[in-house]
Amino acid sequence: MGINMIIRNVRIIDPASKTDMIGNIRIEGKKISRIEPAPKETSAQKQDEAVGGLTEDAAGEEIDGTGLIAVPGLVDAHVHFREPGFEYKEDIDTGAAAAAAGGFTSVVMMANTRPAIDNPDVLRMVLDRAALQPIHVYSCADVTEGLSGRRLTDMETLRSAGAVGFTDDGIPLLDAGLVSRAMETAARLNVPLSFHEEDPAFIANNGVNAGKASAYYGIQGSPREAEISLIRRDLRIAGSLAEQGPDSCPDIVIQHISTAEGVEMVRQARRVNPRVHAEATPHHFSLTEEAVISHGTMAKMNPPLRTEDDRRAIMEGLRDGTIEMIATDHAPHSAEEKAKSVTDAPSGIIGLETSLALGITNLVGPGCLTLMELIERMTVGPATVYGLNAGELKAGGPADVTLIDPDEEWVVPDKFASKSANTPFIGDELTGRVVMTICDGRIVHKK
């Protein structure tokens, strides 16, 4: 099989190899066959190319990358595609389309579906649907049967059936003994566990921070202690296991972290236990509880948007590597659901199609992260934790490439590839746009 695609004269940023150069990317089938510096123009340019011995006529499709940046296909380890059971919000087809539009070539679905992904039959059904998509769609399975928090699933069988992680995301695990047993099992299976850290004992009204936002709506809201208490507990359990030996604690992920205290606890834990990880969402590093006052239910989410100090602490956690992953927590809901009152509407917003631009606008623009660091947290970080064959550009590696224009300014529209449009960012002007998404050597999205 010959070269079927060449991306020429593109700036290549690959955090895994710390590459930042102008070059060409050659794709053969589903693999990258070669990455090379762009040759200087010579009178012999029409002759066989110096590297690889291929003529331009043999090159197949050529993409002019001048002025663009090629990065590894983005990886999102936290999405809700709502199938099975809630297809009116999103399904795997539309979720994958939204991911491709946002530059993502690998995503990990959460398992809070109906029926829950707590047995091999449901998992295989979901993975069969995922296999039909133009991007790589993986799935977690549930930690507990029926998301009940009472009895562990058969994690070994689910892992063998293809689960890349375990989580009851959307529902916190309240039984400390069960959490400990889940961690022990996950360590034996060498699979990550991800935790939604919100203790309902503290929460009167979810999705709205207990503070300025809750006062505006005349409700009690959700205080920061709800997150802090469970992060503290789970880091303590993980620390106790880690003391027994390097293989006694699994990789654990503190999902969608929202508090400064939570960031600091993760920072301290990682100094002694590198198997502790955390993810931050674009909305938590971009917005504060003021957005809930301005946008109502469109900015209602779990955990809620909090204060400017919390937002800055999350940014600092991303900057110093305490938080290794940016994850969208893409959570579609129907317009009818979000039109309900602030106490009755469901929590969550979509995020796949705005994630990269929010990172460029709110992290790279102000100088919090370099573009290399932003891409690292959207590729290498999640791919490494979840053991995915993704997140880097290298010869012999998957031909998953995202082309971006880092300087293009655009206004977030009110229609998306996603089936839903529940986001507070509609109408905002952002910088940085996905121009093309290539997965397995095929163009799956083009602006």
Disulfide bonds with the S-S distance in Angstrom:
none
